[in-house]
Amino acid sequence: MIILGSISKNFHFKLSIVFKMELYNAKLNKAKLEKAEMSTDFTRERLELHKSLVEAKNHIDILLSREENLMEQIDLYKSQVSELQNTMVGSKGTS
């Protein structure tokens, strides 16, 4: 009877160890899955931020190009006004 009880205790002990190992493996797999999900979320956020950065840089390039075009137009208008003023001054002097 003592031997049978010892075998039963030994069996329960081994069984509890197996269950604990399965539980820890399940927890480990869950943690790995959560890590993968977080990594995916971070990657998605990083891609969204990169997309926003590229869009902002493109917008800046457009604005800089517009500024350059406007400055060229201002220079052209200044020269035209100056030319017109010189023409008007010249015509007053010959009248």
Secondary structure, 3 states (H helix, E strand, C coil): CHHHHHHHHHHHHHHHHHHHHHHHHHHHHHHHHHHHHHHHHHHHHHHHHHHHHHHHHHHHHHHHHHHHHHHHHHHHHHHHHHHHHHHHHHHHHHC
